[in-house]
Amino acid sequence: MLYHLLYPLASDVSAFNVVRYITFRTGAATLTALFLAFVLGPPLIRALGRLRVGQPIREIGPDHQDKAGTPTMGGLLILLSLVVSVLLWSELDNRFVWIVLGVTVGYGALGFVDDYRKVTRGSSDGLPARWKLVWQWGIALAVAVAIYAHPSFDAELSVPFFKDFTPNLGVLYVPLAAFIIVGASNGVNLTDGLDGLAIGPVMIAAATFTGLAYCAGHAVISEYLGIKGVAGSGQLAIVCGALVGGGLGFLWFNTSPAQVFMGDVGALALGGALGTIAVVIRQEILLAVIGGIFVVETLSVMIQVAWFKLTGKRVFLMAPIHHHFEQLGWPEQKIVVRFWIVSIILALVALSSLKLR
């Protein structure tokens, strides 16, 4: 919105010329989202407290009863900051911006319903898993078809570390893209189990995708790096920047001991946003490296369930895997910080792949 208002004035006031640069608007979007999160955070937390939107705590597993009643649905703070910031600083005629916002808001609405059922029933059980997956897949498939059907789209898959290996998936790209979006959404949701645990890797991934989106949208840079160029995708750097800013603001209130929890309204939405961005800029496989923490958390649950059904025994003391480390006696903050460190390492590995082609 501000881009469309200020850029036409550049012919009269040269200072407004800076708004045409994606780098400037990315920084502006990051600071705007951070500012909004700081301003909206306290009243939102108080409102959630008055509405008794407290987080139900499971009785099994690590003892977290001291967190019972802490307001949940704090992901609303990130979504509000993100959406407002993106609408202010991005080019509103860019279809990729609306695709990512659509998935983010759609998954956020699904998470809101899930959280609402939990708090109103005083139970950790929300929407039935099958119905949650139906809606997740429905949204993801609609987005995948919209991306695939565009005349400029090609279904060649970018494989990290291999320059000349780009298999063309054809129509099979649609279910793959949908799987990536749904998988990323659920991966973040499974990671959201300790104070600050999920938002840290989300911000690290978003910061990494800020650079990748800018490179994918820049014809010269994308050709130099040997990555697939996607015209118009540079605008998603602004979305990623806003996600980093909103995440930092949320972390101010979510760091241990948390004043508010993210809830499914935030976890499902942020994971869906990251998955969609990866699909748009054609870094689908690289997302598994950047978001390796989310992959490991998801696999730990799948392995635990499958092995228990086969043998009646458990591989981990508890899944997702962050609870396994809790059961081993690791302090919560040590787990969180170490998971952040691993996320940073994985992001650096992913970035290194840009030249190892």
Beta strands, then each sheet from edge to edge (+ up, - down):
end
